[in-house]
Amino acid sequence: MTDKLVSIFGGAHIDRRARISGVTAPGSSNPGTWFEEAGGGGFNAARNLARLGLEVRMISPRGGDAAGETVAVAAAEAGVIDCPFIFLDRKTPSYTAILENDGNLVIALADMDLYRLFSPRRLQQRAMREIVSTSDLIITDANLPQETLTSLVARAEKEAKPVAAIAISPAKVVRLAASLSGLSFLFMNEAEARVLTGRDGTDTAEWPALLRAAGLSGGVITRGSKPAIAFQNEQIVAVTPPALDALGDVTGAGDALAAGFLSAFLNGEPLDICLRSGVATAGITVRSPLAVSEKMSRGVLEEAIRLVPPAEILS
């Protein structure tokens, strides 16, 4: 495996998830179960990449509370180099989701005020400049403020470092709109792609053209059980996710796909292999009740890739 160094900026917080036991009854009390773990788009990707054998640094604001300690322990257990900004008088951000019995999301609430304190000025610190300059890849998610994302992408461009981003949600992906031209890849679902383009892709090949027009040179669009699409410059490939015999939890699947894709990208693999790797990593994740599967490893991923059909080359 490659000895590349990846630095990830973004969400590292607490995920709280409730799963409804039976058929969802809107507007009324639903019996179910409650679960809590460390999470966050960037942090999920970081832990997956570390378990796949890469050296990974995580840079994120955190409160001086028990939730912040939970995140620190999770980073250590996954082998992630933890580089937090700790605000002792603040609480660690959290994401609270309600899931249907089949694992699909009903509604979620993101309490992310602390991320607003990650200002562009923090990127000017010597330690932050060195993190960017010594990285082989920068990953960010859209939990950070728009001006910070813009500054981070600009600094990475100055250092000639590739940047990948995770959209997080339709409400947050707009923070990346001003930085699209500086991204090597953006990982998103169709709802997030619609927000960026103001359009609705009607077939597999249309999304890349719409996103290129918005300024993006490379990206991955996930579409549930329909083929995932990856494009880089003029190349377009699609991969159909294999059918699942059991669905654990969709939380973290998109972050895992980004990690699997980028681990292959850093290893010099072509676009179609990168997408197959991403789809396989997501498949491992949705079979787990956790946002980052404890089974994730290079060997498990290599086995999972064999179950993913060959990519369809669209361009």
DOTI-835751 format. One line per 5 residues: their letters; for each residue x negated, y, z of N, C-alpha, C. Coordinates in steps of 0.05 Angstrom, whole numbers, plus 5000, padded with zeros to 4 digits. Example, Ala and Ser with C-alpha at 12.3 -4.5 7.8 and 13.67 -1.06 7.14 Angstrom:
2
AS> 4736,4886,5156,4754,4910,5156,4736,4934,5156 | 4743,4955,5142,4727,4979,5143,4742,5001,5157
END
This chain:
315
MTDKL> 4983,4976,5000,5000,5000,5000,4983,5025,5000 | 4993,5047,4989,4979,5072,4988,4973,5083,5015 | 4950,5098,5017,4943,5111,5042,4951,5141,5042 | 4971,5148,5026,4980,5175,5024,4991,5186,5050 | 4989,5212,5054,4999,5226,5078,5023,5243,5070
VSIFG> 5045,5238,5084,5070,5252,5079,5077,5270,5103 | 5085,5295,5098,5094,5312,5119,5123,5320,5114 | 5140,5317,5134,5169,5320,5131,5178,5343,5150 | 5192,5362,5138,5203,5384,5153,5234,5381,5153 | 5246,5385,5176,5276,5384,5176,5287,5372,5201
GAHID> 5309,5358,5197,5326,5348,5220,5314,5325,5234 | 5311,5327,5261,5304,5305,5279,5320,5310,5304 | 5343,5297,5306,5361,5303,5328,5376,5278,5337 | 5399,5282,5350,5415,5259,5360,5439,5255,5342 | 5443,5230,5334,5467,5221,5320,5485,5207,5339
RRARI> 5510,5216,5339,5531,5203,5355,5552,5193,5335 | 5558,5167,5336,5577,5156,5317,5598,5139,5331 | 5623,5145,5323,5645,5128,5333,5657,5113,5310 | 5662,5087,5314,5674,5070,5293,5702,5062,5303 | 5722,5068,5286,5750,5061,5292,5753,5030,5289
SGVTA> 5766,5018,5308,5768,4989,5308,5787,4978,5287 | 5809,4992,5282,5829,4981,5264,5833,5000,5241 | 5858,5002,5231,5865,5020,5209,5866,5048,5220 | 5853,5067,5206,5852,5095,5216,5879,5107,5216 | 5886,5120,5239,5912,5133,5242,5906,5163,5246
PGSSN> 5907,5179,5225,5901,5208,5228,5920,5222,5247 | 5909,5241,5262,5926,5256,5280,5934,5242,5305 | 5922,5220,5312,5930,5205,5336,5905,5192,5348 | 5908,5181,5372,5886,5167,5385,5881,5140,5371 | 5855,5135,5366,5847,5110,5353,5828,5094,5371
PGTWF> 5833,5069,5376,5814,5053,5392,5789,5049,5376 | 5766,5048,5389,5741,5044,5375,5718,5042,5394 | 5694,5044,5384,5669,5043,5399,5651,5067,5393 | 5633,5073,5412,5616,5096,5410,5587,5088,5411 | 5570,5101,5395,5542,5094,5393,5525,5119,5390
EEAGG> 5502,5119,5402,5484,5143,5400,5455,5134,5394 | 5442,5148,5376,5414,5142,5370,5400,5168,5359 | 5374,5167,5356,5360,5189,5343,5366,5188,5313 | 5368,5212,5301,5375,5213,5273,5365,5239,5260 | 5379,5247,5239,5371,5270,5223,5360,5261,5196
GGFNA> 5368,5275,5175,5360,5267,5148,5330,5264,5145 | 5315,5285,5152,5286,5283,5150,5274,5261,5168 | 5285,5259,5192,5274,5239,5211,5280,5211,5203 | 5304,5206,5191,5310,5180,5181,5290,5172,5159 | 5286,5191,5140,5267,5186,5119,5239,5181,5130
ARNLA> 5231,5197,5150,5204,5194,5162,5200,5166,5173 | 5220,5157,5189,5217,5130,5201,5216,5108,5181 | 5233,5110,5160,5232,5090,5139,5204,5090,5125 | 5194,5113,5119,5168,5115,5105,5146,5103,5123 | 5147,5109,5149,5126,5099,5167,5128,5068,5168
RLGLE> 5152,5058,5169,5155,5028,5170,5147,5015,5143 | 5147,5031,5122,5138,5021,5096,5107,5024,5093 | 5094,5034,5113,5065,5034,5113,5051,5060,5107 | 5066,5082,5105,5054,5108,5100,5048,5122,5126 | 5029,5141,5124,5023,5159,5147,5042,5182,5145
VRMIS> 5058,5187,5165,5080,5206,5164,5078,5226,5188 | 5081,5252,5182,5083,5272,5202,5111,5284,5201 | 5123,5289,5225,5150,5300,5226,5148,5327,5241 | 5158,5348,5227,5157,5375,5238,5186,5385,5241 | 5195,5390,5266,5223,5397,5270,5226,5411,5297
PRGGD> 5245,5431,5299,5251,5442,5325,5265,5422,5343 | 5262,5425,5369,5274,5407,5388,5278,5421,5415 | 5299,5413,5429,5304,5424,5455,5288,5410,5477 | 5286,5423,5500,5273,5411,5523,5292,5395,5540 | 5305,5376,5529,5326,5361,5543,5322,5331,5538
AAGET> 5340,5315,5550,5338,5286,5548,5341,5277,5519 | 5358,5290,5503,5361,5283,5475,5335,5287,5460 | 5321,5308,5466,5295,5313,5454,5275,5291,5460 | 5276,5281,5485,5259,5259,5492,5266,5233,5477 | 5292,5229,5472,5301,5206,5457,5289,5207,5429
VAVAA> 5288,5230,5417,5276,5233,5390,5246,5227,5391 | 5232,5237,5412,5204,5232,5414,5197,5203,5417 | 5213,5188,5433,5209,5160,5436,5214,5145,5410 | 5235,5153,5395,5240,5140,5369,5218,5145,5349 | 5206,5168,5350,5183,5174,5332,5160,5156,5338
AEAGV> 5154,5153,5364,5131,5137,5372,5136,5107,5365 | 5161,5098,5369,5167,5070,5363,5164,5064,5333 | 5170,5084,5316,5168,5080,5287,5141,5085,5276 | 5123,5096,5292,5096,5102,5282,5094,5129,5268 | 5113,5147,5273,5113,5174,5261,5097,5193,5278
IDCPF> 5080,5209,5266,5064,5229,5280,5083,5252,5286 | 5089,5257,5312,5109,5276,5320,5097,5303,5324 | 5107,5324,5309,5096,5351,5311,5120,5370,5315 | 5133,5370,5338,5156,5386,5343,5150,5415,5351 | 5169,5433,5346,5170,5459,5360,5190,5455,5383
IFLDR> 5181,5456,5407,5199,5451,5430,5207,5477,5443 | 5234,5481,5445,5245,5504,5458,5257,5493,5485 | 5243,5498,5507,5250,5486,5532,5278,5494,5542 | 5287,5518,5535,5312,5528,5545,5335,5523,5525 | 5331,5506,5505,5352,5501,5485,5358,5471,5485
KTPSY> 5382,5465,5473,5389,5437,5470,5382,5427,5442 | 5374,5401,5441,5368,5388,5416,5393,5387,5398 | 5391,5392,5373,5414,5390,5355,5426,5362,5355 | 5451,5361,5346,5465,5335,5345,5484,5333,5321 | 5489,5309,5313,5508,5303,5291,5528,5282,5302
TAILE> 5553,5288,5301,5574,5271,5312,5593,5262,5289 | 5595,5236,5284,5611,5226,5262,5632,5206,5271 | 5655,5207,5258,5676,5187,5262,5677,5170,5237 | 5674,5143,5240,5673,5125,5218,5698,5107,5218 | 5707,5100,5194,5728,5080,5192,5717,5053,5198
NDGNL> 5735,5033,5201,5726,5006,5208,5707,4994,5187 | 5709,5003,5162,5691,4992,5141,5665,5008,5139 | 5661,5027,5157,5635,5042,5157,5635,5068,5142 | 5657,5074,5128,5658,5099,5113,5665,5122,5131 | 5655,5146,5124,5658,5170,5141,5686,5181,5139
VIALA> 5698,5187,5163,5724,5201,5165,5719,5231,5167 | 5703,5239,5186,5696,5267,5191,5671,5269,5208 | 5656,5290,5206,5632,5294,5222,5630,5323,5231 | 5615,5327,5253,5610,5354,5263,5580,5356,5268 | 5568,5377,5257,5539,5382,5260,5534,5406,5278
DMDLY> 5522,5402,5301,5515,5423,5319,5485,5428,5316 | 5478,5446,5297,5451,5449,5288,5439,5477,5292 | 5449,5492,5312,5441,5520,5315,5411,5523,5319 | 5398,5504,5332,5370,5507,5338,5353,5509,5313 | 5361,5496,5291,5345,5497,5267,5343,5525,5256
RLFSP> 5361,5543,5263,5358,5570,5254,5333,5584,5265 | 5322,5573,5287,5298,5585,5298,5272,5577,5284 | 5275,5558,5265,5251,5551,5249,5250,5572,5226 | 5237,5594,5232,5235,5616,5214,5211,5614,5195 | 5211,5629,5173,5188,5628,5155,5162,5636,5169
RRLQQ> 5163,5652,5190,5139,5660,5205,5124,5636,5216 | 5139,5615,5224,5126,5592,5235,5108,5578,5214 | 5116,5580,5189,5100,5568,5168,5073,5582,5164 | 5071,5607,5175,5046,5622,5172,5025,5613,5193 | 5034,5598,5213,5015,5589,5233,4993,5571,5221
RAMRE> 4969,5573,5231,4947,5558,5220,4953,5528,5219 | 4965,5517,5240,4971,5489,5241,4990,5481,5219 | 5010,5498,5213,5029,5492,5192,5016,5494,5164 | 4999,5513,5161,4985,5516,5135,4967,5491,5130 | 4954,5482,5151,4937,5458,5148,4954,5433,5142
IVSTS> 4977,5431,5154,4995,5408,5149,5002,5407,5119 | 5009,5430,5108,5016,5431,5080,4992,5424,5062 | 4969,5436,5068,4946,5433,5051,4934,5405,5052 | 4938,5390,5073,4927,5364,5076,4947,5341,5068 | 4971,5349,5060,4991,5329,5053,4990,5321,5024
DLIIT> 4997,5296,5018,5000,5287,4990,5028,5292,4980 | 5047,5294,4998,5075,5300,4991,5088,5314,5014 | 5104,5335,5008,5120,5349,5027,5150,5340,5022 | 5163,5333,5044,5192,5328,5042,5206,5347,5061 | 5228,5358,5053,5244,5374,5070,5273,5367,5067
DANLP> 5289,5373,5087,5318,5370,5083,5331,5397,5086 | 5357,5399,5080,5370,5425,5079,5381,5433,5106 | 5372,5421,5128,5379,5431,5155,5366,5457,5162 | 5344,5463,5149,5329,5488,5155,5342,5512,5142 | 5337,5536,5152,5348,5561,5139,5338,5564,5110
QETLT> 5354,5577,5094,5347,5581,5066,5321,5595,5062 | 5316,5616,5078,5291,5631,5074,5266,5614,5082 | 5270,5596,5101,5248,5578,5109,5242,5557,5087 | 5264,5546,5076,5261,5527,5054,5247,5541,5030 | 5254,5565,5024,5242,5580,5001,5212,5584,5006
SLVAR> 5205,5592,5031,5177,5596,5038,5161,5571,5037 | 5173,5549,5047,5159,5523,5048,5153,5514,5019 | 5173,5515,5002,5169,5507,4974,5148,5524,4960 | 5149,5550,4966,5129,5568,4954,5101,5562,4963 | 5098,5556,4989,5071,5549,5000,5061,5523,4988
AEKEA> 5079,5504,4986,5071,5478,4974,5063,5482,4945 | 5077,5498,4930,5070,5504,4902,5042,5517,4901 | 5037,5535,4919,5011,5548,4919,4988,5528,4924 | 4994,5508,4940,4974,5487,4946,4975,5464,4926 | 4992,5466,4906,4996,5445,4885,5004,5419,4898
KPVAA> 5023,5420,4917,5033,5396,4930,5062,5391,4921 | 5068,5367,4913,5096,5361,4905,5115,5363,4929 | 5139,5371,4923,5159,5374,4944,5184,5359,4936 | 5194,5343,4954,5220,5329,4951,5239,5339,4972 | 5265,5340,4966,5284,5350,4986,5309,5332,4987
IAISP> 5321,5331,5011,5345,5316,5016,5368,5336,5020 | 5390,5333,5005,5411,5353,5005,5426,5356,5031 | 5430,5334,5046,5444,5332,5071,5474,5334,5069 | 5485,5356,5057,5514,5358,5055,5520,5379,5034 | 5545,5380,5024,5553,5401,5005,5550,5429,5016
AKVVR> 5555,5432,5042,5553,5458,5055,5524,5467,5057 | 5505,5449,5059,5477,5457,5064,5460,5457,5039 | 5468,5442,5018,5451,5440,4995,5447,5467,4981 | 5466,5485,4985,5464,5512,4973,5439,5526,4983 | 5429,5519,5006,5404,5531,5016,5380,5525,4999
LAASL> 5382,5505,4982,5360,5497,4964,5363,5509,4937 | 5385,5523,4931,5391,5532,4904,5369,5550,4893 | 5358,5567,4910,5337,5586,4901,5310,5572,4897 | 5307,5547,4906,5282,5534,4905,5281,5510,4886 | 5302,5506,4870,5304,5482,4854,5280,5479,4835
SGLSF> 5271,5500,4824,5249,5498,4804,5223,5489,4816 | 5221,5491,4843,5196,5483,4856,5197,5455,4867 | 5219,5441,4863,5222,5414,4873,5215,5393,4852 | 5201,5372,4861,5196,5350,4843,5220,5332,4841 | 5234,5328,4865,5258,5312,4866,5277,5324,4887
LFMNE> 5303,5322,4881,5324,5328,4901,5342,5304,4902 | 5347,5294,4926,5364,5271,4930,5391,5281,4940 | 5412,5273,4925,5439,5283,4931,5460,5263,4922 | 5485,5268,4932,5508,5253,4921,5523,5270,4902 | 5545,5259,4891,5559,5274,4870,5572,5299,4881
AEARV> 5582,5299,4906,5594,5322,4918,5573,5345,4920 | 5549,5338,4928,5528,5358,4930,5519,5368,4902 | 5519,5350,4883,5512,5358,4855,5533,5377,4844 | 5558,5373,4851,5580,5391,4842,5576,5419,4853 | 5568,5421,4878,5564,5447,4890,5541,5462,4876
LTGRD> 5520,5448,4870,5496,5461,4857,5502,5470,4829 | 5518,5454,4815,5523,5460,4786,5549,5474,4781 | 5568,5473,4799,5594,5484,4794,5610,5468,4774 | 5601,5443,4769,5613,5426,4748,5617,5398,4759 | 5630,5382,4744,5635,5354,4752,5625,5336,4729
GTDTA> 5603,5321,4735,5593,5302,4715,5614,5281,4708 | 5620,5278,4683,5641,5259,4675,5630,5232,4668 | 5604,5229,4663,5593,5203,4657,5564,5202,4668 | 5552,5179,4666,5526,5174,4678,5505,5194,4669 | 5505,5200,4643,5483,5216,4631,5487,5246,4634
EWPAL> 5511,5255,4643,5516,5284,4643,5503,5298,4667 | 5501,5285,4690,5491,5299,4713,5462,5310,4709 | 5444,5295,4697,5417,5306,4693,5417,5332,4677 | 5433,5333,4656,5434,5357,4639,5444,5381,4656 | 5465,5376,4672,5476,5398,4688,5457,5408,4709
LRAAG> 5442,5389,4721,5423,5397,4742,5398,5410,4730 | 5390,5401,4706,5368,5414,4693,5375,5443,4687 | 5400,5448,4678,5409,5475,4672,5408,5493,4697 | 5411,5480,4721,5410,5495,4746,5382,5500,4755 | 5362,5488,4741,5334,5493,4747,5319,5470,4759
LSGGV> 5331,5446,4761,5318,5423,4774,5305,5405,4753 | 5280,5398,4757,5266,5381,4737,5268,5352,4743 | 5274,5345,4768,5276,5317,4776,5295,5313,4799 | 5310,5291,4799,5329,5286,4821,5341,5258,4820 | 5355,5252,4841,5369,5227,4843,5398,5233,4853
ITRGS> 5417,5222,4839,5446,5226,4846,5457,5199,4853 | 5466,5196,4878,5479,5171,4886,5510,5174,4882 | 5523,5151,4877,5551,5152,4869,5566,5128,4882 | 5560,5122,4907,5573,5100,4920,5565,5074,4908 | 5585,5058,4900,5580,5032,4888,5574,5035,4858
KPAIA> 5578,5058,4846,5572,5063,4818,5542,5067,4815 | 5532,5065,4790,5503,5067,4786,5491,5093,4797 | 5469,5091,4811,5453,5114,4819,5437,5124,4795 | 5433,5150,4793,5420,5161,4770,5394,5175,4779 | 5372,5171,4765,5348,5186,4771,5338,5199,4745
FQNEQ> 5329,5223,4747,5317,5236,4723,5292,5251,4731 | 5274,5252,4712,5249,5267,4715,5242,5279,4688 | 5243,5305,4686,5240,5318,4661,5260,5307,4641 | 5251,5294,4619,5270,5285,4599,5278,5255,4603 | 5266,5242,4622,5272,5214,4627,5296,5210,4645
IVAVT> 5314,5191,4639,5337,5186,4655,5340,5155,4658 | 5344,5146,4682,5349,5118,4687,5373,5115,4706 | 5385,5092,4706,5408,5086,4724,5405,5058,4735 | 5413,5054,4760,5411,5028,4773,5438,5023,4788 | 5450,5000,4783,5474,4993,4796,5468,4979,4822
PPALD> 5478,4989,4845,5472,4976,4871,5484,4948,4871 | 5469,4928,4882,5481,4901,4884,5504,4901,4903 | 5523,4883,4899,5546,4881,4916,5537,4872,4944 | 5550,4883,4965,5543,4877,4992,5562,4856,5004 | 5550,4837,5018,5567,4817,5031,5577,4827,5058
ALGDV> 5563,4847,5069,5571,4858,5095,5562,4887,5096 | 5579,4905,5106,5572,4933,5108,5570,4940,5137 | 5546,4949,5146,5542,4957,5173,5551,4985,5178 | 5537,5004,5165,5542,5033,5170,5529,5048,5148 | 5543,5066,5135,5532,5081,5113,5514,5104,5122
TGAGD> 5514,5110,5148,5497,5131,5159,5468,5125,5153 | 5453,5144,5141,5425,5140,5136,5419,5127,5109 | 5439,5119,5094,5434,5105,5069,5420,5123,5049 | 5430,5148,5046,5417,5166,5028,5389,5173,5035 | 5384,5176,5061,5357,5182,5071,5338,5159,5065
ALAAG> 5349,5134,5069,5333,5110,5063,5327,5108,5033 | 5346,5115,5016,5341,5114,4988,5319,5133,4980 | 5319,5157,4992,5298,5176,4986,5271,5165,4995 | 5270,5152,5018,5245,5141,5028,5235,5118,5010 | 5252,5100,5002,5244,5078,4985,5235,5088,4958
FLSAF> 5249,5108,4947,5241,5119,4921,5214,5133,4923 | 5210,5149,4943,5186,5164,4946,5162,5147,4953 | 5166,5125,4968,5143,5107,4973,5133,5095,4947 | 5151,5088,4929,5143,5078,4903,5131,5100,4886 | 5141,5124,4887,5130,5146,4872,5102,5152,4880
LNGEP> 5096,5152,4906,5069,5156,4916,5050,5134,4908 | 5062,5111,4903,5045,5088,4895,5041,5087,4865 | 5051,5108,4851,5046,5110,4822,5065,5094,4805 | 5088,5086,4816,5107,5070,4800,5123,5087,4781 | 5132,5076,4759,5149,5091,4740,5177,5096,4752
LDICL> 5191,5114,4739,5217,5123,4749,5237,5101,4754 | 5238,5081,4736,5258,5060,4740,5251,5043,4764 | 5226,5038,4769,5218,5022,4793,5223,5038,4818 | 5218,5064,4817,5223,5081,4840,5253,5080,4848 | 5271,5081,4828,5299,5081,4834,5308,5054,4845
RSGVA> 5297,5032,4833,5304,5006,4844,5294,5003,4873 | 5271,5013,4879,5261,5013,4906,5279,5028,4925 | 5288,5052,4916,5306,5068,4932,5333,5054,4937 | 5344,5042,4916,5370,5028,4919,5367,5004,4938 | 5344,4990,4936,5339,4967,4954,5337,4976,4983
TAGIT> 5323,4998,4987,5320,5009,5015,5347,5017,5026 | 5363,5030,5010,5390,5037,5020,5406,5012,5026 | 5404,4991,5010,5418,4966,5015,5410,4954,5041 | 5385,4954,5048,5376,4944,5074,5389,4960,5097 | 5391,4986,5093,5401,5004,5114,5431,5000,5119
VRSPL> 5447,4998,5098,5476,4996,5102,5484,4969,5114 | 5466,4950,5113,5472,4924,5126,5466,4925,5156 | 5455,4947,5165,5447,4950,5193,5466,4969,5207 | 5471,4965,5233,5488,4985,5248,5472,5010,5255 | 5446,5011,5249,5429,5034,5255,5424,5051,5230
AVSEK> 5418,5077,5235,5412,5094,5212,5386,5087,5199 | 5368,5075,5214,5342,5065,5204,5340,5036,5212 | 5341,5017,5193,5342,4989,5200,5316,4981,5214 | 5319,4966,5236,5296,4955,5250,5281,4934,5233 | 5294,4924,5213,5282,4904,5196,5265,4916,5173
MSRGV> 5267,4942,5170,5253,4955,5148,5223,4950,5150 | 5212,4940,5128,5183,4935,5126,5177,4932,5096 | 5151,4932,5090,5143,4929,5062,5152,4902,5051 | 5148,4881,5067,5156,4854,5058,5186,4851,5054 | 5202,4862,5072,5231,4860,5070,5240,4876,5045
LEEAI> 5227,4899,5040,5235,4915,5017,5228,4900,4991 | 5205,4887,4990,5198,4872,4966,5218,4850,4960 | 5228,4837,4981,5249,4816,4977,5274,4829,4967 | 5282,4852,4979,5307,4865,4972,5307,4875,4943 | 5284,4884,4933,5282,4894,4906,5289,4873,4886
RLVPP> 5282,4848,4892,5288,4826,4874,5318,4823,4869 | 5335,4832,4887,5364,4830,4885,5376,4853,4870 | 5360,4874,4864,5370,4897,4850,5367,4893,4820 | 5388,4897,4804,5386,4892,4775,5366,4912,4762 | 5355,4904,4739,5338,4922,4725,5352,4949,4718
AEILS> 5336,4970,4717,5347,4996,4710,5356,4997,4681 | 5377,5013,4677,5385,5020,4650,5371,5045,4641 | 5356,5044,4620,5341,5067,4610,5359,5083,4592 | 5366,5108,4601,5386,5124,4587,5372,5145,4569 | 5347,5151,4575,5333,5171,4559,5303,5168,4564
END
